């Protein structure tokens, strides 16, 4: 009889009343305060809305992020009927290295593992790095309040895990609204990125297009801004605040420059013709 009671106690401990830290580390939620990523062209993206119910597991991210300028962003599009025909999801390799794509209803695919960047979750549960969208440009997981979760990489499970944020309810249907406004956070005008030494030359020695990063991209933005083809009127990309990233605004400004100077095709691709023109005028 005593043996049977002991078995029942073990069962309840392991399966009915699991440790909060262990459950939190394996299936995490987003912190109630540290929850915002920053898009250079679309502003704040909130990963911690109540209705979005974002969760992090060893295999994937699930739920929805939200941005005022992009609407809902599905992190597991393979389970969502509103996604495009080619369905993907943001995957996790159990150690916090994220890959795959999220889907924005208004901006299309968002790549969490672009060639220059990539998003990861640290042993402290902090998101870092950069995702990329053709329509939104770079999305930075950085700043004073980076996106934070109570999930932990598998190899760090024995480390102390902070108390989990308050439980969130997914709700019956997602509504096109945020839970709260982002806090006042200082965002760097130039997003830092580790760029290979071979790409840090200020001389124009290579072709550039959307998705590329380096000091040569910044030099291109400086050239365009100083020659009457502003990348942006204010903020990142504007004069004095040029960035390392070749995004949609850089492409648009470059295309205008090419069209005005008879460079064909005027599509915003920085190739040999445009480099030759800039070097000789």
C-alpha positions as CSV (number, residue, x, y, z in Angstrom):
1,X,0.0,0.0,0.0
2,X,2.8,2.3,0.9
3,X,4.6,1.5,-2.3
4,X,1.5,2.3,-4.3
5,X,1.1,5.7,-2.6
6,X,4.8,6.4,-3.4
7,X,4.2,5.7,-7.1
8,X,1.2,7.9,-7.2
9,X,3.1,10.7,-5.6
10,X,5.9,10.4,-8.1
11,X,3.4,10.4,-11.0
12,X,1.7,13.5,-9.7
13,X,5.1,15.2,-9.3
14,X,6.4,14.4,-12.7
15,X,3.3,14.7,-14.9
16,X,0.6,16.6,-13.1
17,X,2.6,19.2,-11.2
18,X,5.9,19.6,-13.1
19,X,8.5,22.1,-12.0
20,X,7.7,25.6,-13.2
21,X,11.3,26.3,-14.1
22,X,11.6,23.2,-16.1
23,X,8.3,23.7,-18.0
24,X,9.3,27.4,-18.5
25,X,12.7,26.5,-19.9
26,X,11.3,23.9,-22.3
27,X,8.2,25.8,-23.5
28,X,8.8,29.5,-22.9
29,X,6.8,32.7,-23.2
30,X,7.8,36.3,-24.0
31,X,8.6,38.7,-21.2
32,X,5.8,41.2,-20.5
33,X,8.2,44.2,-20.7
34,X,11.1,43.0,-23.0
35,X,9.2,42.2,-26.1
36,X,10.0,44.6,-29.0
37,X,12.1,44.2,-32.2
38,X,12.8,47.1,-34.4
39,X,12.2,47.3,-38.2
40,X,14.2,50.1,-40.0
41,X,11.2,50.7,-42.2
42,X,8.2,49.7,-40.1
43,X,9.0,50.6,-36.5
44,X,8.2,48.4,-33.5
45,X,7.2,44.8,-33.8
46,X,5.7,43.4,-30.6
47,X,6.4,39.7,-29.8
48,X,4.5,39.8,-26.5
49,X,0.9,40.6,-27.2
50,X,-1.7,38.6,-25.2
51,X,-3.6,37.6,-28.3
52,X,-0.5,36.7,-30.2
53,X,0.5,34.2,-27.5
54,X,4.1,33.7,-28.8
55,X,5.8,30.6,-27.4
56,X,9.3,29.2,-27.8
57,X,10.1,25.5,-27.8
58,X,13.1,23.3,-28.6
59,X,11.8,22.9,-32.2
60,X,10.1,26.1,-33.2
61,X,8.5,29.5,-32.5
62,X,4.7,29.6,-32.5
63,X,2.0,32.3,-32.3
64,X,1.9,35.9,-33.7
65,X,3.9,39.1,-33.4
66,X,2.3,42.4,-34.2
67,X,3.3,45.7,-35.7
68,X,1.2,48.8,-36.3
69,X,2.6,49.0,-39.9
70,X,2.7,45.3,-40.8
71,X,-0.3,43.8,-38.9
72,X,0.0,40.2,-37.6
73,X,3.1,38.2,-38.2
74,X,2.7,34.4,-38.1
75,X,5.7,32.6,-36.7
76,X,4.4,29.1,-37.6
77,X,2.9,29.8,-41.0
78,X,2.7,26.0,-41.8
79,X,-0.2,25.8,-39.4
80,X,-2.0,28.9,-40.7
81,X,-4.5,28.9,-43.5
82,X,-4.0,32.6,-44.3
83,X,-0.3,32.0,-45.3
84,X,1.0,31.9,-48.9
85,X,1.0,28.6,-50.7
86,X,4.6,27.9,-49.7
87,X,4.3,27.5,-45.9
88,X,7.2,27.7,-43.6
89,X,7.8,28.2,-39.9
90,X,10.5,29.7,-37.7
91,X,12.5,26.7,-36.5
92,X,14.7,26.3,-33.4
93,X,17.6,23.8,-33.3
94,X,17.1,23.4,-29.5
95,X,20.2,25.6,-28.8
96,X,18.6,28.9,-29.8
97,X,19.7,29.1,-33.4
98,X,16.7,30.2,-35.4
99,X,16.1,29.5,-39.1
100,X,13.2,29.6,-41.5
101,X,10.5,32.2,-42.3
102,X,7.7,34.1,-40.6
103,X,4.8,35.5,-42.6
104,X,3.4,39.0,-42.4
105,X,-0.1,39.5,-43.8
106,X,0.9,42.9,-45.2
107,X,4.7,42.5,-45.9
108,X,5.2,38.9,-47.0
109,X,8.0,36.6,-45.9
110,X,10.5,37.4,-43.1
111,X,13.8,35.5,-43.2
112,X,15.2,34.7,-39.7
113,X,18.5,33.4,-41.1
114,X,19.7,35.8,-43.8
115,X,23.2,35.5,-45.1
116,X,24.3,38.6,-43.3
117,X,22.7,38.4,-39.9
118,X,20.5,35.7,-38.3
119,X,18.5,35.5,-35.1
120,X,19.5,33.5,-32.0
121,X,18.5,33.1,-28.4
122,X,21.2,33.3,-25.7
123,X,21.6,31.2,-22.6
124,X,19.8,34.0,-20.8
125,X,16.8,33.8,-23.1
126,X,17.6,37.1,-25.0
127,X,17.0,37.3,-28.7
128,X,19.8,38.9,-30.7
129,X,20.7,39.4,-34.4
130,X,18.7,40.5,-37.5
131,X,15.9,39.1,-39.6
132,X,15.3,40.4,-43.1
133,X,12.3,41.1,-45.3
134,X,12.3,42.4,-48.8
135,X,9.5,44.8,-47.9
136,X,10.5,45.8,-44.4
137,X,14.3,45.7,-44.6
138,X,16.3,44.7,-41.5
139,X,14.5,43.8,-38.3
140,X,16.8,44.2,-35.3
141,X,16.6,42.2,-32.0
142,X,18.6,44.7,-30.0
143,X,18.3,47.8,-27.9
144,X,17.5,48.6,-24.2
145,X,14.5,46.2,-24.1
146,X,15.4,43.3,-26.5
147,X,12.9,40.4,-26.9
148,X,13.3,38.1,-24.0
149,X,11.9,34.6,-23.2
150,X,12.0,32.2,-20.2
151,X,12.9,29.4,-22.6
152,X,16.5,28.2,-22.4
153,X,18.8,26.3,-24.8
154,X,18.9,22.6,-24.1
155,X,22.5,22.6,-23.0
156,X,21.7,25.3,-20.3
157,X,18.7,23.6,-18.7
158,X,20.5,23.1,-15.4
159,X,21.0,26.9,-15.1
160,X,18.7,29.0,-12.9
161,X,15.7,30.1,-14.8
162,X,13.9,33.4,-13.9
163,X,10.2,33.2,-12.9
164,X,7.9,33.0,-15.9
165,X,5.9,36.0,-17.1
166,X,2.2,36.0,-16.4
167,X,0.2,33.4,-18.3
168,X,-1.2,34.7,-21.6
169,X,-4.5,33.7,-23.2
170,X,-4.6,33.2,-26.9
171,X,-8.2,34.3,-27.3
172,X,-10.7,32.9,-29.7
173,X,-9.7,35.1,-32.6
174,X,-6.9,37.5,-33.3
175,X,-7.8,41.1,-33.5
176,X,-5.9,43.8,-35.4
177,X,-4.8,45.7,-32.4
178,X,-1.9,45.9,-29.9
179,X,-2.2,45.3,-26.2
180,X,-0.1,48.3,-25.3
181,X,2.2,50.9,-26.8
182,X,6.0,50.3,-26.9
183,X,8.0,52.0,-24.2
184,X,10.2,55.0,-25.0
185,X,13.4,53.2,-26.1
186,X,16.5,54.7,-27.6
187,X,17.2,53.0,-30.9
188,X,20.7,53.4,-32.5
189,X,20.6,55.3,-35.8
190,X,23.0,52.9,-37.2
191,X,22.4,49.2,-36.4
192,X,25.7,47.5,-35.5
193,X,26.7,44.4,-37.4
194,X,29.9,42.4,-37.6
195,X,31.0,42.6,-41.3
196,X,33.8,40.5,-42.8
197,X,37.0,42.5,-43.3
198,X,36.8,41.8,-47.0
199,X,33.6,43.8,-47.2
200,X,34.7,46.8,-45.1
201,X,36.4,48.7,-47.9
202,X,34.9,52.2,-48.6
203,X,35.8,51.8,-52.3
204,X,33.1,50.4,-54.6
205,X,34.6,47.0,-55.5
206,X,31.6,44.7,-55.7
207,X,28.1,44.5,-56.8
208,X,25.4,45.3,-54.2
209,X,21.7,44.6,-53.9
210,X,19.0,44.1,-51.3
211,X,20.3,42.0,-48.4
212,X,23.9,43.0,-48.6
213,X,25.7,44.7,-45.7
214,X,29.0,46.5,-45.4
215,X,30.8,49.8,-45.2
216,X,30.5,50.0,-49.0
217,X,26.7,50.1,-48.6
218,X,27.1,53.0,-46.2
219,X,29.4,54.8,-48.7
220,X,26.7,54.3,-51.4
221,X,24.1,55.8,-49.1
222,X,26.3,58.7,-48.4
223,X,26.9,59.3,-52.1
224,X,23.2,59.1,-52.9
225,X,22.2,61.4,-50.0
226,X,24.9,64.0,-51.1
227,X,23.8,63.9,-54.7
228,X,20.1,64.7,-54.3
229,X,18.8,61.1,-54.1
230,X,18.0,60.7,-50.3
231,X,17.7,57.2,-49.0
232,X,15.5,58.5,-46.3
233,X,14.3,61.9,-45.2
234,X,14.7,61.1,-41.5
235,X,16.0,58.3,-39.3
236,X,18.2,55.4,-40.4
237,X,19.5,56.0,-44.0
238,X,19.1,59.8,-43.9
239,X,22.0,62.2,-44.3
240,X,24.4,61.7,-41.4
241,X,22.7,58.5,-40.3
242,X,23.7,56.2,-43.1
243,X,23.6,52.5,-42.3
244,X,25.4,49.3,-43.3
245,X,22.3,47.8,-44.8
246,X,21.1,47.7,-48.4
247,X,17.4,47.7,-48.0
248,X,14.3,48.8,-50.1
249,X,15.0,52.5,-49.5
250,X,18.5,52.2,-50.8
251,X,17.3,50.3,-53.8
252,X,14.6,53.0,-54.5
253,X,17.1,55.9,-54.2
254,X,19.6,54.1,-56.4
255,X,17.0,53.3,-59.1
256,X,16.1,57.0,-59.2
257,X,19.8,58.0,-59.5
258,X,20.2,55.5,-62.4
259,X,17.1,56.7,-64.2
260,X,18.1,60.3,-64.0
261,X,21.6,59.5,-65.3
262,X,20.6,57.1,-68.1
263,X,22.0,54.0,-66.5
264,X,20.1,51.0,-67.8
265,X,18.5,49.0,-66.3
266,X,17.4,51.5,-63.6
267,X,16.3,48.9,-61.1
268,X,18.4,49.7,-58.1
269,X,21.1,47.0,-58.7
270,X,24.6,48.4,-58.0
271,X,26.7,46.8,-60.7
272,X,29.7,47.7,-62.9
273,X,27.9,50.3,-65.0
274,X,26.8,52.3,-61.9
275,X,30.2,51.9,-60.2
276,X,32.0,53.2,-63.4
277,X,29.6,56.2,-63.6
278,X,30.1,57.1,-59.9
279,X,33.9,56.8,-60.2
280,X,34.1,59.1,-63.2
281,X,31.6,61.8,-62.3
